[in-house]
Amino acid sequence: MFKLTVATAGAILLAGIIWGTVGMGLTAVFTLTLALFWYLYQLSYVRVPEMEVAVVYHTERRSFSRFLPPGHHRLTPFLEQIVATISTAPTSVKGHSKGVQTIGGIALNIEWSLTYSLNPFKAAAANWPKLARSLPQQSAVIAQKYMNNSLQHIIGEYTIEHLTQPGAHKRLERQAKQLVTERLADLGFETANVMIGAIEMPLHIKKALETAHEHRLQMETEAKGLARMQQVISQFSENDMQRLMELERIYKMGQNGVTLVYSAMSPERDFASSPKNSYTKLAANKAVVAPGVS
């Protein structure tokens, strides 16, 4: 505007020097007319940058008028004015929801991040006046509020044991994205991604879960060992089992201070010749002597 004023004054002064007073007057009228048209053109046509949406207000009614997408647009001079712009570029917001309760009332602290973009044209038209006031400056606050509320509803349907199972993070992310997308759709938000970070739980709950996990691993190890032993024993014959029981009896008697000599001369040759019983044969040929007894 300053450059236009200087150019207009210079043109009028130059016309006065060349053509005199009449020429100066005519030049002044012509130049001012051009300047007025240029000024009105500047007021009437605006360019909205890429990745932005302009918020237009009606200056006389002092109310929201419309949204303008990127590109060139015409405004009503002196009645319409662009008062703000809304960025449509992808935006990320991080949060830390505290005191989110599971089934049973266990409070958790959950870290999360939400990636979204704004598109007020996809929101309900009835919400546009409110969005025109809130989206330019408060979109991050709105996203945090709805994300915290969504996590409260989702975690409230889980027990602490469910949250520690494999794949729990992925399930939470899918459910949180679906719920927050539905709730923010009418507010001009397009959710791109939801990520769940660390889930912090009370220390005594964490220790109890670690103890239960260790006990479960120990039980699984013992069960596998027992299964392998049963598989081996299932291959023994009835005579094999009788001799094993006899060896066990002799061993216990030796622990109780009884000295015995068990001969390997068994009348049952099939047992002695069996390759399965080589270990039992070797053990049976040795004297079992109680510790400390000569």
Secondary structure by P-SEA (a helix, b strand, c coil): caaaaaaaaaaaaaaaaaccaaaaaaaaaaaaaaaaaaaaaaacbbbbcccbbbbbbccccccccccccccccccccccccccccccccbbbbbbbbcccccccbbbbbbbbccccccccccccccaaaaaaacccccaaaaaaaaaaaaaaaaaaacccccccccaaaaaaaaaaaaaaaaaaccccccccccccccccccaaaaaaaaaaaaaaaaaaaaaaaaaaaaaaaaaccaaaaaaaaaaaaaaaaaaabbbbbbbcccccccccccccaaaaaaaaaccccccccc
